[in-house]
Structure formats: C-alpha cells, structure tokens
C-alpha cells in the first residue's frame, strides 16, 4: 500500500511570529524523525497536519495508491502531553476510543472489539494492566496507552509527538521495535528530543529550525556531512571549561585518565584532537549551533 | 458501548453523584419546610380523612352517600351536645370537631364528583345556545369554539371517588425543577469545556471522530437529563403521597377540581405523563443552552459562570415577564391545562398548552442549529 503525504508551502503565523515558514515536504511509507530545538515549529507543524491548527497558507494532501483521501480520517495521533480519563481502566479507555474512532457498524460486534483491544494492549505491553485504572499508571504506561489509542483504526499516517518521554530504556527499545515493525505499511512521523530513538529506525530525518526545514535526508547522508567535523580530545577537568567556551560540544564523558570531550568543528580543534564517527546528536549540534 | 462509557465518564463522577444527592436531600428538606405546617395538618386531616374514606371509596352509589350524610348528622348532634370525643366500635378515639371538618371536606369532594356531570351539562347547554344564537350566525370562529366545547365536555362523568388532593399539590409544586437545574448545569457546563481545558480533545482527530464524540456526548447528556428529571419527579410524587395519599390514578383528569374545566379527556396517569413530558422538554431546552455554552468555551469556570447567569436570567424572565416563546414556561404547566383557552399558530387554532409546546420545540430546533454550528468549530 503506497501512502503519500504532501505538504505544500505551509506557513503559520502567530501575530508577527512565523512558527512554520513555507514548509514543503513529500513523505512516503516509513519512519520520519522530526528533530528541532524547543520552539523550532515541530509541534505547530504536527498540529497543522492533524487539523488542530489552521495554516495561514499552503495545503496538506494525503494520497493512498494515488487516490486522494481526507487526511484526517487516516491519522493516528499521540499529542505531546496526552491527558486521559483517569477514572477509566485501560480497557475501558480503549473501548471508548474505539467507539469514537470506528464507525457504528464496526463497533456493533462486541467480541471482535474486545479481541481488537486485547491485541492493542498486547502490542503496547499493557495487557496485564488492562483492568487497572489509568490514574494508577506511570508516565511510561500512559505513554504506551497513548500509542495504543493512536493505533486504533490502523491509521495510514501515524504521528507521535515526543512518544518516548517517560519511557524507561526497556520500554524505549520495545517502542522502537514496534514502530519499525509498523513502518512498512504507513507513514510514521516521530517528533522527539531523544535522538537515539530515531537514529536507527528513521528512513529520513527532518531537521527544523525557526519554522524552516533545514534538512531532510537519511541519517547516513546527514552524518556523512559531518564526518570530517566530529572530534574528540582527552582533557583534564581544568581544561573542560576552556573548550566548552571555544567550541560547540556534543558530549563530555569521564574516562580512566581524565575526561573526553566531543567537539563539532569545521577545523581541527587545538590540542591533541582526533576524528571520530559522528552520530545524530552531533549532527543536531552542528545544525543548531555551527551551521 | 461508547455512549455508556461517555455517560460513565461525564456523569457518573463522584462529584456529580454527591451534588445530586445533596440537592435531592435539599429538595426534600425545602419540601418539608414549605409544607411543614401543611404536612402536620394534612397528616392529621389525612388520617381523619382516611378513616372515613373506606365508606365512600370506589364506585359512587346512593347508599354510600347516605351513610356519609348520616355520619355527618350523628357527629353534628354529638358536637352540639358538647361531646368532644368518643370511641367507635373498634375502640378508636374520634374527635367531633375534627370529624366535622373532615366530613364537610369529604362531602364537598363527593358532591364535586357526584354533581360534576350536571355542572358540565350546564356549560354544554350554554354552548349549544350560543351556536343557535341568531346574533352569532356570522361568527364562524365563535361557533367553532362552542362546538369544540361541546365536543370536549360531552359524556363527562366521574365513576369513582378517590384520593386526588395530593395530585393537585404535585402539579403546583415547582421548587424541585430549580434544584434539578442546579444539578444539571454542572455536568453539562463541563461536558465539552473540560475536554478543551485539559487538551484531551487533541486525541480526537478528524471531523468524523469529533462528530461521533459529540453525538455520544449529546445522547449521554439527554439520558442523564431524563434519568435526573424522572428521579426528581418520582421523589416529588413520593413526598406528596406522604402528606396526601394518592390513588384513583385512572380517574379522569377532571376529577381534580383544579382541572374541572380542562379540555383534556384523559386520566390522571396520562396527565402525569404529559406534565412530566412538558417539564422534560423545558429541561432539554435548558440543557441545550448549557451544552452550547460548554461547546463554545475553553474553560470550565467560564462555561459554568455563563450558564449560571443564563439560568438566573431565564428564571427571572419567567417570573416577571410573560413571554410565550420561553420554553421555561413548560416547567410550570399546570395553569395551561386549567382552562379552555386556545391560541393561533399561523392559520391553526390550538389549545394553549400545545401552542407553548410547539413554540418550545421550535426554539429547541433553532438551538439545535446553533449547536450544529458550534460543533463544527469544536
């Protein structure tokens, strides 16, 4: 099934502030990582796609096998700070959401719905908590429940805004695998601060800054761009301050003989520096601080 | 399933349940306070009344009437002889003064029942004379009106004598409506505004999803209004039944003195249903206003504030200004059915209650239009 999401010249202004500036994108099946600093315009762009905000200009179109569809009927969405009905159990909440999201014909078969909900709960590792009240859930469990509700109706476009915040390491790995397994038959847009969540599963990374799309490419291509710019230097504690004031730093970690600092720089930094393999965190620093 | 869960989410909240119970309790307390004197007096009178009632209950027969008249005569003799109290054959202590009042009341009630056909025949005869009046030959409307009176009042008689005084009190009572609206305003004001305030609406992507959510909310809201209004109505019936036992549910509505001239030819039970339905329409109208406010506000406090102001305004409007298209009038519908008055809607003449009902339904249809517009923007 070929899905295509086309954003053409989307602009959104709040007074004088241009939150999204003439954004054009063309996305097909697969995972897209939407990266950007706070206030870069990620959430606004997402809200425009899901119809929560109205664009000032431009248009959003969705095609399935070449046929144009109403995009809003194809979306599964997990907002950045989802709030659920705390008095419901996980199963009740999903039943409620199925009742709203699916048409009446589908919701008449109670047994099928129950099986479908169990499937969603299994998929998000919440089955054993299906009869627990949402009020008793941890942040991670709520996030998983949010993902489960976004998957109702098997959406062709899945948009997840900061889906892994609150998830522990094991849950994040499980989540990454889940997203990967679903990406063959749908477009998945994943806005996150946690770069490692998308580094290995994203088909393409979309970098957004001040409402503009800076880059849209595969992680490999992006990292290639900075492979001659990512340096590490071994330092003593006293030198750290000097280097952080001179260069954009993407990482500092303690080693057996002192500290190692990772710098993004077009030129070789002073001292005993050496080139290392870059990752997406480094590319973000490059995009937002060097470029 | 979705509607049940929506009902559970929006209306079966501890806060709503507690407030409902408090206001039901308050309603009963106000009832007791309002009827405190009447309650004590009525219970005393009721007990006396119930003592004599078995003599005349059921089908009206000459022997029963005579027995009651003899009892009154005997009691009056005792009273005139200065006997304050005496014991009957079963050892019940009876007071001659109280008996006098009770028997007079009962005879008055019985006479109303007994002579009702005669009284109504008088009106029919007058109407017939009016039709035949040569001065009214050219007045078609007058003729039609008189013919309607004849049609409605013909063949009227009350077969059985029953305890119907409590019904009149019930149809007069309106304080419970106020308490009900106070309950209603809370969940209906929060119904949509809360979703906006908490950003929960964000997970409802797409017009179809939103429409289904709105539909479930509206159906759940009307189920809640129905359950609440029928609960309050039943509590009112139980309260009035306590101070004046009510039976003869299938007696004609005109067996109540309050409705001796009504145009309706139905029994008391059917009238209770109509009375309830009229009130229910008024609650639906108010509910719609509360829901529309909730749909158009982003904060629960704003929605609540506006709805309370609207509620006070409409109550004030009903008390001080008589506006026929105010559906709130349906809450106090007992006077509408008392008389034989009709009003014109376009080219049709309809009885006054139906006129108010049609106007109210028209207002509800208009509000539904507003609701649809608001729902599209939500």
Boltz contact constraints between the chains, C-beta under 6 A:
constraints:
  - contact:
      token1: [A, 50]
      token2: [B, 205]
      max_distance: 6.0
  - contact:
      token1: [A, 72]
      token2: [B, 205]
      max_distance: 6.0
  - contact:
      token1: [A, 72]
      token2: [B, 206]
      max_distance: 6.0
  - contact:
      token1: [A, 73]
      token2: [B, 206]
      max_distance: 6.0
  - contact:
      token1: [A, 75]
      token2: [B, 205]
      max_distance: 6.0
  - contact:
      token1: [A, 77]
      token2: [B, 205]
      max_distance: 6.0
  - contact:
      token1: [A, 79]
      token2: [B, 202]
      max_distance: 6.0
  - contact:
      token1: [A, 83]
      token2: [B, 198]
      max_distance: 6.0
  - contact:
      token1: [A, 83]
      token2: [B, 199]
      max_distance: 6.0
  - contact:
      token1: [A, 83]
      token2: [B, 200]
      max_distance: 6.0
  - contact:
      token1: [A, 85]
      token2: [B, 9]
      max_distance: 6.0
  - contact:
      token1: [A, 95]
      token2: [B, 1]
      max_distance: 6.0
  - contact:
      token1: [A, 96]
      token2: [B, 5]
      max_distance: 6.0
  - contact:
      token1: [A, 99]
      token2: [B, 1]
      max_distance: 6.0
  - contact:
      token1: [A, 99]
      token2: [B, 2]
      max_distance: 6.0
  - contact:
      token1: [A, 100]
      token2: [B, 209]
      max_distance: 6.0
  - contact:
      token1: [A, 100]
      token2: [B, 212]
      max_distance: 6.0
  - contact:
      token1: [A, 100]
      token2: [B, 213]
      max_distance: 6.0
  - contact:
      token1: [A, 101]
      token2: [B, 209]
      max_distance: 6.0
